[in-house]
Amino acid sequence: MRISYLIAIFLISFVSIRVETFAQTKSLFNGKNLNGWHIDVPELDKNEGAKSPFIIRNGLLVSLGTPGGHLITDSVFSNYKIEVQYRFASKPGNCGLLVHASSPRALYGMFPKSIEVQIEHTNAGDFWCIEEDITVPEMESRRGDKSRWGINGDKLRKIERLVQNVEKPVGDWNKMVVECKNDEVIVWVNNILVNHGYKCTATSGQIALQAEGSEVEFRKVSLTKL
């Protein structure tokens, strides 16, 4: 079943790529500053001496990892494809790309309501449900005991990706592409299809990058309207 499913998605991907050649792509990061984004870091509310975990360094957008929080677009998007090129420059760690983000600090006083596309090393492309939900094929084998599914608290919010071993070694650049079209979210890592969800409970929202314990560099963050 999984093989035929992957073939079908490959055909969808091919058509999508052909359509994209006629679409307009724009960068969400200008290489100079954080114009078009805002920072939501709870630690900055209570500690005047705390520094933002999001900086520009040598033309790169850098998430320092701590204090924890999110860099969120000012604009709301729907029906788009976003590409990020990233690397863990020194050691593997955790980060995330959030789509359909809305209410800030909706989970644990930290995470905005959204669908997270995991960037954590060796898990890039997993879905995490954060007060929003999404459906995938073979749901129980990839999410666990159905009675524990949920979108908050200690519920099973993680949906594992379809394939493994797609990331490049630490220090090399990875490419993640996430297509959000209507209620579907499709993810490629280094040109390999790794996840596909549908019946998403949100179809529009902001886009966010995480500071979640590890330093991550981004050299490209671009969006193509579909």
VOBAGU-198988 format. One record per residue (C-alpha): residue number from 1; residue in one letter; x, y, z. Coordinates in steps of 0.1 Angstrom, whole numbers. Layout:
+------+------+-------+-------+-------+
| guvo | kese |     u |     v |     w |
+------+------+-------+-------+-------+
|  NUM |    A |     X |     Y |     Z |
...
+------+------+-------+-------+-------+
//
This chain:
+------+------+-------+-------+-------+
| guvo | kese |     u |     v |     w |
+------+------+-------+-------+-------+
|    1 |    M |     0 |     0 |     0 |
|    2 |    R |    28 |    24 |     9 |
|    3 |    I |    46 |    19 |   -24 |
|    4 |    S |    15 |    27 |   -45 |
|    5 |    Y |     8 |    57 |   -23 |
|    6 |    L |    43 |    70 |   -28 |
|    7 |    I |    39 |    66 |   -66 |
|    8 |    A |     7 |    85 |   -66 |
|    9 |    I |    23 |   113 |   -46 |
|   10 |    F |    53 |   114 |   -70 |
|   11 |    L |    29 |   121 |   -98 |
|   12 |    I |    12 |   149 |   -79 |
|   13 |    S |    47 |   163 |   -71 |
|   14 |    F |    57 |   163 |  -108 |
|   15 |    V |    25 |   182 |  -118 |
|   16 |    S |    31 |   206 |   -89 |
|   17 |    I |    67 |   213 |  -100 |
|   18 |    R |    55 |   221 |  -136 |
|   19 |    V |    28 |   245 |  -122 |
|   20 |    E |    54 |   262 |  -100 |
|   21 |    T |    74 |   273 |  -130 |
|   22 |    F |    46 |   297 |  -138 |
|   23 |    A |    42 |   309 |  -102 |
|   24 |    Q |    59 |   338 |   -85 |
|   25 |    T |    84 |   330 |   -58 |
|   26 |    K |    95 |   356 |   -32 |
|   27 |    S |   120 |   354 |    -4 |
|   28 |    L |   107 |   358 |    31 |
|   29 |    F |   142 |   367 |    44 |
|   30 |    N |   162 |   396 |    29 |
|   31 |    G |   196 |   386 |    44 |
|   32 |    K |   199 |   419 |    63 |
|   33 |    N |   172 |   420 |    90 |
|   34 |    L |   140 |   405 |   103 |
|   35 |    N |   116 |   427 |    84 |
|   36 |    G |    83 |   409 |    78 |
|   37 |    W |    87 |   388 |   110 |
|   38 |    H |    82 |   392 |   147 |
|   39 |    I |    96 |   374 |   176 |
|   40 |    D |    76 |   356 |   203 |
|   41 |    V |    99 |   345 |   231 |
|   42 |    P |    83 |   342 |   266 |
|   43 |    E |   116 |   347 |   284 |
|   44 |    L |   119 |   382 |   269 |
|   45 |    D |    87 |   392 |   287 |
|   46 |    K |   101 |   386 |   322 |
|   47 |    N |   139 |   390 |   318 |
|   48 |    E |   150 |   423 |   305 |
|   49 |    G |   186 |   410 |   302 |
|   50 |    A |   176 |   381 |   279 |
|   51 |    K |   187 |   383 |   243 |
|   52 |    S |   167 |   373 |   212 |
|   53 |    P |   175 |   338 |   199 |
|   54 |    F |   170 |   350 |   163 |
|   55 |    I |   198 |   369 |   147 |
|   56 |    I |   213 |   378 |   113 |
|   57 |    R |   249 |   365 |   109 |
|   58 |    N |   270 |   367 |    78 |
|   59 |    G |   238 |   370 |    57 |
|   60 |    L |   222 |   340 |    73 |
|   61 |    L |   191 |   338 |    95 |
|   62 |    V |   202 |   320 |   127 |
|   63 |    S |   181 |   304 |   154 |
|   64 |    L |   204 |   302 |   184 |
|   65 |    G |   181 |   277 |   201 |
|   66 |    T |   177 |   295 |   235 |
|   67 |    P |   158 |   311 |   250 |
|   68 |    G |   130 |   291 |   234 |
|   69 |    G |   104 |   307 |   212 |
|   70 |    H |    93 |   314 |   177 |
|   71 |    L |   100 |   338 |   148 |
|   72 |    I |    67 |   344 |   131 |
|   73 |    T |    57 |   360 |    99 |
|   74 |    D |    36 |   392 |   101 |
|   75 |    S |    15 |   380 |    71 |
|   76 |    V |   -10 |   351 |    69 |
|   77 |    F |    -6 |   327 |    40 |
|   78 |    S |   -27 |   300 |    23 |
|   79 |    N |   -22 |   278 |    -8 |
|   80 |    Y |    16 |   281 |   -10 |
|   81 |    K |    49 |   262 |   -12 |
|   82 |    I |    76 |   272 |    12 |
|   83 |    E |   113 |   262 |     8 |
|   84 |    V |   139 |   264 |    36 |
|   85 |    Q |   175 |   256 |    33 |
|   86 |    Y |   191 |   249 |    67 |
|   87 |    R |   219 |   232 |    85 |
|   88 |    F |   230 |   224 |   120 |
|   89 |    A |   264 |   240 |   117 |
|   90 |    S |   282 |   223 |   146 |
|   91 |    K |   261 |   196 |   162 |
|   92 |    P |   227 |   179 |   156 |
|   93 |    G |   197 |   192 |   174 |
|   94 |    N |   161 |   203 |   172 |
|   95 |    C |   141 |   230 |   154 |
|   96 |    G |   108 |   232 |   135 |
|   97 |    L |    89 |   249 |   106 |
|   98 |    L |    54 |   257 |   117 |
|   99 |    V |    26 |   262 |    91 |
|  100 |    H |   -10 |   275 |    96 |
|  101 |    A |     2 |   292 |   128 |
|  102 |    S |   -24 |   313 |   146 |
|  103 |    S |   -30 |   318 |   184 |
|  104 |    P |     4 |   324 |   201 |
|  105 |    R |    15 |   303 |   231 |
|  106 |    A |   -15 |   280 |   227 |
|  107 |    L |     5 |   249 |   240 |
|  108 |    Y |    26 |   249 |   271 |
|  109 |    G |    27 |   287 |   271 |
|  110 |    M |    52 |   285 |   242 |
|  111 |    F |    39 |   270 |   209 |
|  112 |    P |    15 |   287 |   186 |
|  113 |    K |   -15 |   268 |   173 |
|  114 |    S |    -2 |   252 |   142 |
|  115 |    I |    10 |   221 |   124 |
|  116 |    E |    47 |   217 |   130 |
|  117 |    V |    69 |   202 |   103 |
|  118 |    Q |    98 |   188 |   123 |
|  119 |    I |   134 |   199 |   114 |
|  120 |    E |   150 |   179 |   142 |
|  121 |    H |   180 |   160 |   129 |
|  122 |    T |   171 |   124 |   118 |
|  123 |    N |   133 |   133 |   122 |
|  124 |    A |   129 |   160 |    95 |
|  125 |    G |    94 |   159 |    81 |
|  126 |    D |    76 |   144 |   110 |
|  127 |    F |    43 |   162 |   118 |
|  128 |    W |    35 |   175 |   153 |
|  129 |    C |    -1 |   185 |   159 |
|  130 |    I |    -2 |   217 |   180 |
|  131 |    E |   -39 |   225 |   188 |
|  132 |    E |   -45 |   216 |   151 |
|  133 |    D |   -49 |   182 |   136 |
|  134 |    I |   -41 |   164 |   104 |
|  135 |    T |   -47 |   129 |    89 |
|  136 |    V |   -23 |   106 |    71 |
|  137 |    P |   -25 |    71 |    56 |
|  138 |    E |   -16 |    42 |    79 |
|  139 |    M |   -24 |    66 |   108 |
|  140 |    E |   -23 |    41 |   137 |
|  141 |    S |    11 |    26 |   127 |
|  142 |    R |    26 |    61 |   124 |
|  143 |    R |     9 |    78 |   154 |
|  144 |    G |     3 |    51 |   179 |
|  145 |    D |   -27 |    40 |   200 |
|  146 |    K |   -58 |    57 |   186 |
|  147 |    S |   -73 |    62 |   220 |
|  148 |    R |   -44 |    85 |   229 |
|  149 |    W |   -45 |   107 |   198 |
|  150 |    G |   -49 |   144 |   205 |
|  151 |    I |   -36 |   179 |   199 |
|  152 |    N |   -24 |   190 |   233 |
|  153 |    G |   -11 |   179 |   267 |
|  154 |    D |     3 |   144 |   268 |
|  155 |    K |   -17 |   131 |   238 |
|  156 |    L |     0 |   115 |   209 |
|  157 |    R |     7 |   145 |   187 |
|  158 |    K |    36 |   132 |   166 |
|  159 |    I |    30 |   115 |   132 |
|  160 |    E |    62 |    99 |   119 |
|  161 |    R |    74 |   105 |    84 |
|  162 |    L |    72 |    79 |    56 |
|  163 |    V |   109 |    73 |    50 |
|  164 |    Q |   141 |    76 |    70 |
|  165 |    N |   177 |    86 |    64 |
|  166 |    V |   171 |   116 |    42 |
|  167 |    E |   191 |   143 |    60 |
|  168 |    K |   226 |   152 |    51 |
|  169 |    P |   255 |   151 |    76 |
|  170 |    V |   257 |   179 |   102 |
|  171 |    G |   274 |   209 |    86 |
|  172 |    D |   259 |   203 |    51 |
|  173 |    W |   229 |   222 |    38 |
|  174 |    N |   195 |   205 |    37 |
|  175 |    K |   165 |   215 |    17 |
|  176 |    M |   129 |   212 |    30 |
|  177 |    V |    99 |   220 |     8 |
|  178 |    V |    64 |   221 |    23 |
|  179 |    E |    34 |   225 |     1 |
|  180 |    C |     2 |   237 |    18 |
|  181 |    K |   -28 |   235 |    -6 |
|  182 |    N |   -64 |   236 |     7 |
|  183 |    D |   -64 |   210 |    36 |
|  184 |    E |   -33 |   191 |    25 |
|  185 |    V |     3 |   194 |    37 |
|  186 |    I |    30 |   177 |    17 |
|  187 |    V |    67 |   176 |    27 |
|  188 |    W |    99 |   169 |     8 |
|  189 |    V |   134 |   167 |    24 |
|  190 |    N |   163 |   169 |     0 |
|  191 |    N |   139 |   162 |   -29 |
|  192 |    I |   125 |   130 |   -12 |
|  193 |    L |    89 |   129 |    -3 |
|  194 |    V |    87 |   123 |    34 |
|  195 |    N |    52 |   131 |    45 |
|  196 |    H |    17 |   139 |    32 |
|  197 |    G |   -13 |   148 |    53 |
|  198 |    Y |   -48 |   158 |    45 |
|  199 |    K |   -80 |   169 |    63 |
|  200 |    C |   -60 |   195 |    81 |
|  201 |    T |   -81 |   215 |   106 |
|  202 |    A |   -65 |   247 |    93 |
|  203 |    T |   -59 |   259 |    58 |
|  204 |    S |   -42 |   292 |    64 |
|  205 |    G |   -21 |   310 |    89 |
|  206 |    Q |    13 |   324 |    97 |
|  207 |    I |    46 |   307 |    92 |
|  208 |    A |    70 |   303 |   121 |
|  209 |    L |   106 |   290 |   128 |
|  210 |    Q |   116 |   277 |   162 |
|  211 |    A |   143 |   283 |   187 |
|  212 |    E |   142 |   249 |   204 |
|  213 |    G |   175 |   242 |   220 |
|  214 |    S |   199 |   240 |   190 |
|  215 |    E |   217 |   265 |   168 |
|  216 |    V |   203 |   263 |   132 |
|  217 |    E |   213 |   284 |   102 |
|  218 |    F |   190 |   292 |    74 |
|  219 |    R |   203 |   305 |    41 |
|  220 |    K |   170 |   305 |    22 |
|  221 |    V |   133 |   310 |    32 |
|  222 |    S |   112 |   314 |     1 |
|  223 |    L |    75 |   312 |    -7 |
|  224 |    T |    57 |   304 |   -39 |
|  225 |    K |    19 |   310 |   -42 |
|  226 |    L |     0 |   281 |   -57 |
+------+------+-------+-------+-------+
//
